[in-house]
Amino acid sequence: MYEKLNRFEQFLFDFLSVAMVLFYSWSAIFEPAATQYHRGIYVIITYILVFLLYKSRHLITRIIDYLLMLASLVSVGYWILNFEAINYRTGIENDLDKWMAMIGVLLGIELARRVVGNIFVIIGVLMLLFGMYGAHMPELIAHAGASFPDLCTSIFYRSDGVFGIMANVLATYIILFVLFGAFLEKCGAQRFFIDFPLAAVGHKVGGPAKVSVIASGLFGSISGSAIANTVSTGTFTIPMMKKAGFKPHVAGGIEPAASIGGMFMPPIMGAGGFIMAEMTGLPYSRIMLIAIFPAIMYFFSVFVMVHYEAKKNNIVGERYKLSAMEILRKEWLYTLPLIMITIFMLAGYSPGYSAIVGLAACIGLSFKDEGQRIDPTLLVIMTFMVLCPWVVKLVAKTGGPEAAAAVRPFLSGRILLLYGLIVSAAVFAWRRQTVAGLKSELGGFVAASREGTINSLKIGATVGVIGIIIGVLTYSGLVLTFADIVIELAHGNLVMTIVLIALASLVLGMGVPVTAAYLITAVVAVPALTHLGVNEVAAHMIVYWLSQDSNITPPVCIAAFAGATIAGANMWRTAFTSFKFAKFLYLAPFLFAYVPAFSLDAPTRDIIIWFSIITVTVFVYAWFLSFIWVKPLKRILGFATA
């Protein structure tokens, strides 16, 4: 789509993409922006870029696109510039406030229509109608209702609407980690994610399918999308599985089943982990620790099922030209960005800061290959930012607090930025960089920024309609009553409650991106689970895991259909096969509900015991669902009959 833009539009897109990288890097490293700028600038740029990229076909409607960009700038800009004044006159907004709110809400619906599709728009419109005509609803869900201007005012200006939790998570975490993923891919790391598992297990029983599982775990941990994971790794692994002897629908089903595991795997966990941290108030490092073991168990279950599927059909892969140790020795540096992000987050640094550290590491790695180099300025600045606080600590330890206080003014954030720019200029001179070389490296930075921004638009475009849904649910009070409704329908039974949530997330996921489905479902379902005795983090994990089911569960299973397309297989057979391999997706929520140790809510001894029991149980569970025992059982029964 970017290629179809004219030169001015491409320049504008690249300019705004780089501006977004620099602004949110500054905010993460040096000084956080005020709330209205932090969230508002993200929303403005996202709105403009969507109307720029998802363009209308005809000249007249293209002019309307530009008018919509202008309307986005005016309505969101009005909120930013009048943030404090609007907060002061809450409940007595003037007519201009209401007009700007109505424009902003309607723009959010059009934004979602272009990127996500009509179903999401229908949900948003239905929620608006529910908010307006609540007095005419059945008694169970009835509320006072509101006029359209008043409802839009509540949705657009309140902290639980358009600029609420979703906008904050997108601006604080997701944009930076999506950009990190783009820079990691740009520096050539994806090659390692394929080569290493290929050398390690490619020649084993079911080797190509096992490569798919491991590669999906590695790449999926940073891609943030099961569909992107399926398409990226599947383009390579699915043909390899077919060549080894897997049937097309099996090859096409294994890849998406493995790919959704990336949504559970730290350090990035798609976007859901950041939303979870925001909603629970826990540090993201804690969410990561809780998520690691369940994610490993998911991949373990798919790995075991794949092994026995291959064993049933006697499928063995070919040996790769290099050994796993050789590849690890040559390409282990590509693991550094992920390792650094994990270490920094576990050390207590913010996810945003950690993402910029990882992004800077990717820039450093890009210099391994001549043709993939990215401008190193950000790397130099981040080197100062990471090392200088340790210099202050060293001075304090050797010279005392007075010496540290004397040094600290020369090592503040803005001064370090100046040092970084000076050293970058010196490095440029030392390298005797040509204009063509500089242009190429800056072009690499712009290209990675552009790719990351394009990827972020798919989830960013949902911010308006999610604001409508959550805003109306809060305005109507349904958030408070929904838990009682679910518990009543399930007769207070936890198993039935989880089943109802699974059905709700499946239906919602048919028309809503899975991250959006998680947030919407969590708002109303987590209180029901906690009311039944499930701890809050486990309740969020249940909803988050179940929100992924629409990727591989028929009838709408986009990741499975993507795998079928690559495999050239029947879509429905592929979808049901993928559903079979991803069965742990439905076991994990019950483990979160009934085994507190699964979410680390237990003494260390209990956690170790339960982890051991669960590992064995998952192996038996996967072995049983592979049905490899059916033929031997028939043989035994045949002998017994004879």
QUIGI-V296533 format. One record per residue. N is the residue number from 1. RES is the residue in one letter. SS is DSSP state (H for helix, E for strand, - for the rest). PSI is psi in whole degrees, 0 to 359 (none if undefined). D_CENTER is the distance of its C-alpha to the mean C-alpha in Angstrom with 2 decimals. Layout:
n,res,ss,psi,d_center
N,RES,SS,PSI,D_CENTER
N,RES,SS,PSI,D_CENTER
//
This chain:
n,res,ss,psi,d_center
1,M,-,324,22.17
2,Y,H,322,22.43
3,E,H,337,25.61
4,K,H,353,27.22
5,L,-,150,27.23
6,N,-,175,30.54
7,R,H,318,31.05
8,F,H,317,30.91
9,E,H,322,27.65
10,Q,H,318,26.10
11,F,H,315,27.43
12,L,H,318,26.06
13,F,H,313,22.54
14,D,H,319,22.66
15,F,H,313,24.29
16,L,H,326,21.68
17,S,H,311,18.80
18,V,H,321,20.70
19,A,H,321,21.64
20,M,H,317,18.07
21,V,H,312,17.43
22,L,H,318,20.76
23,F,H,312,20.59
24,Y,H,339,17.33
25,S,H,315,18.51
26,W,H,315,21.79
27,S,H,323,20.31
28,A,H,328,18.38
29,I,H,311,21.42
30,F,-,294,24.58
31,E,-,126,24.59
32,P,-,139,22.06
33,A,-,158,22.90
34,A,-,155,24.38
35,T,H,312,22.24
36,Q,H,326,23.48
37,Y,H,319,22.82
38,H,H,313,19.44
39,R,H,320,18.02
40,G,H,318,20.64
41,I,H,321,20.35
42,Y,H,313,16.65
43,V,H,317,17.65
44,I,H,309,20.79
45,I,H,319,19.35
46,T,H,314,16.62
47,Y,H,312,19.47
48,I,H,315,21.84
49,L,H,324,19.66
50,V,H,313,18.81
51,F,H,335,22.56
52,L,H,315,23.39
53,L,H,314,21.29
54,Y,-,74,21.49
55,K,-,157,25.22
56,S,-,161,28.12
57,R,-,330,30.62
58,H,-,160,33.87
59,L,H,315,35.30
60,I,H,314,36.06
61,T,H,334,32.60
62,R,H,326,31.17
63,I,H,323,33.27
64,I,H,323,31.63
65,D,H,315,28.19
66,Y,H,326,29.63
67,L,H,323,31.04
68,L,H,324,27.66
69,M,H,316,26.28
70,L,H,318,29.30
71,A,H,322,28.80
72,S,H,314,25.20
73,L,H,318,26.65
74,V,H,311,29.48
75,S,H,312,27.79
76,V,H,322,24.84
77,G,H,323,27.26
78,Y,H,318,29.71
79,W,H,319,27.30
80,I,H,310,26.64
81,L,H,334,30.35
82,N,-,23,31.65
83,F,H,307,29.07
84,E,H,319,31.71
85,A,H,319,34.38
86,I,H,320,32.26
87,N,H,323,31.42
88,Y,H,325,35.18
89,R,-,33,36.18
90,T,-,127,33.76
91,G,-,343,35.65
92,I,-,42,38.11
93,E,-,146,36.00
94,N,-,177,38.20
95,D,H,322,38.19
96,L,H,318,36.34
97,D,H,314,33.46
98,K,H,320,33.29
99,W,H,316,33.51
100,M,H,321,30.64
101,A,H,316,28.52
102,M,H,318,29.46
103,I,H,314,28.63
104,G,H,318,25.18
105,V,H,315,24.37
106,L,H,325,25.76
107,L,H,321,23.88
108,G,H,322,20.56
109,I,H,316,21.78
110,E,H,323,22.87
111,L,H,311,19.62
112,A,H,323,17.75
113,R,H,320,20.68
114,R,H,324,20.37
115,V,H,313,16.74
116,V,-,321,15.80
117,G,-,176,19.38
118,N,H,329,22.30
119,I,H,318,21.24
120,F,H,322,18.71
121,V,H,317,21.56
122,I,H,318,24.03
123,I,H,315,22.05
124,G,H,317,22.01
125,V,H,318,25.73
126,L,H,321,26.65
127,M,H,322,25.15
128,L,H,317,27.20
129,L,H,321,30.26
130,F,H,320,29.70
131,G,H,326,29.59
132,M,H,320,32.76
133,Y,-,34,34.81
134,G,H,330,33.89
135,A,H,340,37.62
136,H,H,5,38.23
137,M,-,165,35.63
138,P,-,151,36.67
139,E,H,325,37.72
140,L,H,326,34.84
141,I,H,13,32.26
142,A,-,151,34.72
143,H,-,180,34.47
144,A,-,331,36.48
145,G,-,174,34.54
146,A,-,160,34.55
147,S,-,160,35.56
148,F,H,313,33.00
149,P,H,318,33.43
150,D,H,320,33.15
151,L,H,314,30.06
152,C,H,322,28.30
153,T,H,317,29.49
154,S,H,316,27.93
155,I,H,319,24.55
156,F,H,326,24.51
157,Y,H,337,25.96
158,R,-,160,25.10
159,S,-,350,22.39
160,D,-,19,20.75
161,G,-,226,20.65
162,V,-,320,19.20
163,F,-,30,18.90
164,G,-,219,17.80
165,I,H,321,14.88
166,M,H,315,12.23
167,A,H,320,13.87
168,N,H,316,14.13
169,V,H,318,10.55
170,L,H,315,9.65
171,A,H,328,12.76
172,T,H,319,12.72
173,Y,H,304,9.46
174,I,H,316,6.70
175,I,H,320,9.56
176,L,H,322,10.87
177,F,H,329,8.18
178,V,H,319,7.70
179,L,H,319,11.47
180,F,H,316,11.81
181,G,H,320,10.42
182,A,H,318,12.95
183,F,H,323,15.64
184,L,H,319,15.24
185,E,H,321,15.81
186,K,H,327,18.57
187,C,-,357,20.40
188,G,-,12,20.80
189,A,H,335,18.81
190,Q,H,330,17.70
191,R,H,319,21.40
192,F,H,322,21.49
193,F,H,337,18.63
194,I,H,313,20.99
195,D,H,318,24.37
196,F,H,307,24.15
197,P,H,329,23.38
198,L,H,318,25.82
199,A,H,327,28.51
200,A,H,315,27.80
201,V,H,0,27.85
202,G,-,333,28.50
203,H,-,2,32.19
204,K,-,180,31.89
205,V,E,124,32.29
206,G,-,26,29.46
207,G,H,306,28.37
208,P,H,324,26.33
209,A,H,323,24.33
210,K,H,325,23.77
211,V,H,318,22.63
212,S,H,317,20.02
213,V,H,312,18.80
214,I,H,316,18.81
215,A,H,322,17.39
216,S,H,325,14.43
217,G,H,318,13.88
218,L,H,308,14.29
219,F,H,323,12.40
220,G,H,334,9.56
221,S,H,342,9.03
222,I,H,350,8.13
223,S,H,325,7.27
224,G,-,8,3.63
225,S,-,126,6.05
226,A,H,324,9.10
227,I,H,315,11.36
228,A,H,321,10.86
229,N,H,314,11.39
230,T,H,314,14.39
231,V,H,318,15.87
232,S,H,304,15.57
233,T,H,329,17.02
234,G,H,329,18.86
235,T,H,329,20.98
236,F,H,314,22.56
237,T,H,325,22.50
238,I,H,311,23.56
239,P,H,325,26.80
240,M,H,321,27.49
241,M,H,318,27.28
242,K,H,318,29.58
243,K,H,325,31.98
244,A,H,339,32.21
245,G,-,357,33.29
246,F,-,141,30.37
247,K,-,149,30.92
248,P,H,316,28.72
249,H,H,334,27.09
250,V,H,314,26.45
251,A,H,317,24.94
252,G,H,337,22.76
253,G,H,328,21.75
254,I,H,316,21.02
255,E,H,308,18.33
256,P,H,327,15.93
257,A,H,319,16.88
258,A,H,325,15.91
259,S,H,324,12.73
260,I,H,343,11.06
261,G,H,333,11.93
262,G,H,336,9.30
263,M,H,344,6.82
264,F,-,349,9.50
265,M,-,120,10.44
266,P,-,159,10.54
267,P,-,349,10.42
268,I,-,322,6.66
269,M,-,44,5.76
270,G,-,229,2.20
271,A,-,348,2.89
272,G,H,324,5.99
273,G,H,322,7.81
274,F,H,320,8.36
275,I,H,319,9.57
276,M,H,316,11.58
277,A,H,320,13.11
278,E,H,319,14.06
279,M,H,328,15.63
280,T,H,340,17.42
281,G,-,8,18.50
282,L,-,152,17.91
283,P,-,147,16.98
284,Y,H,330,13.53
285,S,H,325,15.70
286,R,H,318,17.12
287,I,H,319,13.95
288,M,H,313,13.32
289,L,H,318,16.94
290,I,H,325,16.85
291,A,H,338,13.95
292,I,H,306,15.61
293,F,H,313,18.59
294,P,H,322,17.16
295,A,H,316,14.65
296,I,H,319,17.74
297,M,H,325,19.77
298,Y,H,309,17.55
299,F,H,324,17.98
300,F,H,317,21.58
301,S,H,317,22.34
302,V,H,320,21.18
303,F,H,314,23.09
304,V,H,316,26.20
305,M,H,321,26.21
306,V,H,318,25.88
307,H,H,312,28.73
308,Y,H,332,31.04
309,E,H,317,30.25
310,A,H,322,31.40
311,K,H,322,34.32
312,K,H,323,35.53
313,N,-,9,35.78
314,N,-,51,36.84
315,I,-,123,34.10
316,V,E,138,34.02
317,G,-,178,32.19
318,E,-,151,33.85
319,R,-,137,34.02
320,Y,-,157,32.11
321,K,-,333,34.30
322,L,-,153,32.96
323,S,-,162,32.52
324,A,H,322,29.32
325,M,H,323,31.07
326,E,H,316,32.05
327,I,H,318,28.54
328,L,H,320,27.29
329,R,H,322,30.22
330,K,H,325,29.57
331,E,H,13,25.78
332,W,H,337,24.71
333,L,H,335,23.97
334,Y,H,346,20.71
335,T,H,347,19.37
336,L,H,314,20.31
337,P,H,316,17.21
338,L,H,319,15.09
339,I,H,317,18.20
340,M,H,319,18.75
341,I,H,313,15.36
342,T,H,314,15.90
343,I,H,314,19.53
344,F,H,319,19.09
345,M,H,319,16.66
346,L,H,335,19.06
347,A,-,355,21.91
348,G,-,0,20.85
349,Y,-,156,19.52
350,S,-,152,16.82
351,P,H,321,13.19
352,G,H,314,13.90
353,Y,H,316,17.14
354,S,H,322,15.77
355,A,H,321,13.29
356,I,H,324,16.45
357,V,H,313,18.46
358,G,H,320,16.25
359,L,H,319,16.36
360,A,H,322,20.12
361,A,H,322,20.48
362,C,H,320,19.06
363,I,H,318,21.75
364,G,H,318,24.32
365,L,H,333,23.43
366,S,H,341,23.82
367,F,H,359,27.54
368,K,H,325,27.95
369,D,-,135,28.45
370,E,H,317,30.73
371,G,H,0,28.96
372,Q,H,17,25.43
373,R,-,140,26.34
374,I,-,142,24.41
375,D,-,127,26.38
376,P,-,6,26.64
377,T,H,313,27.27
378,L,H,324,23.93
379,L,H,316,24.46
380,V,H,315,27.94
381,I,H,316,26.95
382,M,H,329,24.27
383,T,H,316,26.99
384,F,H,317,29.24
385,M,H,324,26.64
386,V,H,319,25.96
387,L,H,323,29.61
388,C,H,322,31.62
389,P,H,327,30.66
390,W,H,328,31.95
391,V,H,317,35.08
392,V,H,317,35.69
393,K,H,321,35.38
394,L,H,318,37.78
395,V,H,318,40.22
396,A,H,324,40.10
397,K,H,323,40.88
398,T,H,321,43.75
399,G,H,353,45.19
400,G,-,172,44.26
401,P,H,327,42.47
402,E,H,318,44.88
403,A,H,320,44.00
404,A,H,319,40.26
405,A,H,326,40.90
406,A,H,325,42.93
407,V,H,326,40.27
408,R,H,319,37.23
409,P,H,334,38.11
410,F,H,358,38.05
411,L,H,30,34.56
412,S,-,169,32.70
413,G,H,309,29.44
414,R,H,325,31.16
415,I,H,319,33.87
416,L,H,324,31.42
417,L,H,317,29.87
418,L,H,315,33.45
419,Y,H,315,34.13
420,G,H,318,31.07
421,L,H,320,32.22
422,I,H,313,35.77
423,V,H,323,34.82
424,S,H,319,32.61
425,A,H,320,35.73
426,A,H,319,37.84
427,V,H,319,35.55
428,F,H,315,35.72
429,A,H,319,39.53
430,W,H,323,39.76
431,R,-,351,37.83
432,R,-,48,40.18
433,Q,-,135,37.31
434,T,-,164,38.46
435,V,H,320,37.33
436,A,H,319,35.98
437,G,H,317,34.01
438,L,H,318,32.61
439,K,H,321,31.69
440,S,H,316,29.90
441,E,H,318,27.86
442,L,H,323,27.02
443,G,H,324,26.14
444,G,H,320,23.66
445,F,H,316,21.99
446,V,H,317,22.04
447,A,H,318,20.75
448,A,H,319,17.68
449,S,H,317,17.09
450,R,H,313,17.67
451,E,H,318,15.34
452,G,H,320,12.40
453,T,H,317,13.52
454,I,H,317,13.97
455,N,H,325,10.43
456,S,H,337,9.36
457,L,H,331,12.10
458,K,H,323,10.72
459,I,H,327,8.60
460,G,H,329,11.12
461,A,-,347,13.94
462,T,-,352,13.29
463,V,H,322,14.13
464,G,H,311,17.82
465,V,H,325,18.05
466,I,H,320,15.80
467,G,H,321,18.21
468,I,H,311,21.06
469,I,H,308,20.09
470,I,H,322,19.54
471,G,H,316,22.43
472,V,H,320,24.77
473,L,H,319,23.95
474,T,H,315,24.81
475,Y,H,321,27.77
476,S,H,345,29.24
477,G,-,6,28.90
478,L,H,334,27.30
479,V,H,321,24.64
480,L,H,327,27.64
481,T,H,341,29.44
482,F,H,321,26.69
483,A,H,317,26.63
484,D,H,322,30.38
485,I,H,313,30.14
486,V,H,314,27.77
487,I,H,321,29.96
488,E,H,317,33.05
489,L,H,324,31.87
490,A,-,2,31.01
491,H,-,33,34.32
492,G,-,11,32.65
493,N,-,125,31.53
494,L,H,319,28.21
495,V,H,312,27.84
496,M,H,326,28.47
497,T,H,315,26.05
498,I,H,320,23.18
499,V,H,317,24.45
500,L,H,320,24.51
501,I,H,321,20.94
502,A,H,316,19.95
503,L,H,317,22.02
504,A,H,316,20.66
505,S,H,327,16.98
506,L,H,313,18.20
507,V,H,316,20.21
508,L,H,321,17.64
509,G,H,345,15.04
510,M,-,333,17.80
511,G,-,2,17.47
512,V,-,138,14.18
513,P,-,147,10.55
514,V,H,326,9.30
515,T,H,317,7.08
516,A,H,320,10.37
517,A,H,321,12.42
518,Y,H,311,11.25
519,L,H,314,12.13
520,I,H,314,15.30
521,T,H,321,16.40
522,A,H,322,15.87
523,V,H,322,18.10
524,V,H,335,20.90
525,A,H,328,20.56
526,V,H,317,19.98
527,P,H,324,23.46
528,A,H,318,25.06
529,L,H,318,23.76
530,T,H,327,24.77
531,H,H,330,28.10
532,L,-,8,28.71
533,G,-,1,28.32
534,V,-,137,24.76
535,N,-,157,23.43
536,E,H,315,20.71
537,V,H,317,17.91
538,A,H,321,18.94
539,A,H,317,18.96
540,H,H,320,15.36
541,M,H,320,14.50
542,I,H,310,16.74
543,V,H,319,15.10
544,Y,H,315,11.51
545,W,H,315,12.99
546,L,H,334,15.11
547,S,H,344,12.56
548,Q,-,351,11.48
549,D,H,335,15.17
550,S,H,346,15.40
551,N,H,329,13.85
552,I,-,359,17.00
553,T,-,122,19.44
554,P,-,153,22.14
555,P,-,336,23.06
556,V,-,104,19.86
557,C,-,82,17.75
558,I,H,318,16.23
559,A,H,319,14.85
560,A,H,321,18.34
561,F,H,326,20.11
562,A,H,318,18.46
563,G,H,320,19.78
564,A,H,320,23.10
565,T,H,315,23.46
566,I,H,322,23.16
567,A,H,346,25.49
568,G,-,38,27.93
569,A,-,167,28.07
570,N,-,129,28.66
571,M,H,318,25.44
572,W,H,319,26.49
573,R,H,320,27.72
574,T,H,317,24.50
575,A,H,314,22.44
576,F,H,328,24.76
577,T,H,317,24.76
578,S,H,318,20.97
579,F,H,321,21.32
580,K,H,315,24.01
581,F,H,339,22.13
582,A,-,24,19.12
583,K,-,332,21.54
584,F,H,339,20.22
585,L,H,329,17.34
586,Y,H,345,20.23
587,L,H,321,22.09
588,A,H,317,19.50
589,P,H,325,19.50
590,F,H,328,23.29
591,L,H,319,23.18
592,F,H,323,21.06
593,A,H,320,23.64
594,Y,H,347,26.81
595,V,-,94,26.23
596,P,H,329,25.41
597,A,H,335,25.35
598,F,H,333,22.23
599,S,H,24,20.34
600,L,-,23,22.73
601,D,-,58,24.83
602,A,-,164,28.10
603,P,-,154,30.58
604,T,H,318,29.83
605,R,H,315,32.54
606,D,H,322,31.13
607,I,H,315,27.62
608,I,H,315,29.23
609,I,H,312,31.38
610,W,H,323,28.67
611,F,H,321,26.31
612,S,H,315,29.33
613,I,H,316,30.16
614,I,H,321,26.65
615,T,H,312,26.52
616,V,H,318,29.88
617,T,H,318,29.00
618,V,H,321,25.88
619,F,H,311,28.12
620,V,H,318,30.78
621,Y,H,312,28.35
622,A,H,320,26.93
623,W,H,316,30.50
624,F,H,316,31.82
625,L,H,348,29.28
626,S,H,342,30.04
627,F,-,25,33.60
628,I,-,342,35.22
629,W,H,351,37.78
630,V,H,312,39.12
631,K,H,312,41.45
632,P,H,323,43.02
633,L,H,317,43.53
634,K,H,320,45.27
635,R,H,316,47.40
636,I,H,315,48.41
637,L,H,326,49.22
638,G,H,317,51.19
639,F,H,319,53.27
640,A,H,321,53.85
641,T,H,320,55.12
642,A,-,none,57.35
//
